[in-house]
Amino acid sequence: MVKEGDKLKLGKLLANEGDSVEFGEVLLVADKKEIKIGTPLIEGAKVSAKVLKQGRSKKVIVFHYHSKTRYKKKAGHRQHFTQVEITGIK
């Protein structure tokens, strides 16, 4: 659940820093008066956000090892992400 002003790290989006993006597939909208649950989506609901940063997270080491067979394999992976700030919920 997000609200205006929240900053999130998402999987990489095809947008430049400073661009605004809209998410049209909203599953649930809640305010102080009511809760709307989609079946599966809510018609007409949109969340708009501003792209703050494109980056890569810290390296995760992947190590495979089989005992008694002299097998070991080490690899690293850095996942791409997009940091966004929620600007509005309609």
Secondary structure, 3 states (H helix, E strand, C coil): CCCCCCEEEEECCCCCCCCEEEECCCCEEECCCCEEECCCCCCCCCEEEEEEEEEECCCEEEEEEECCCCEEEEEEECCEEEEEEEEEEC
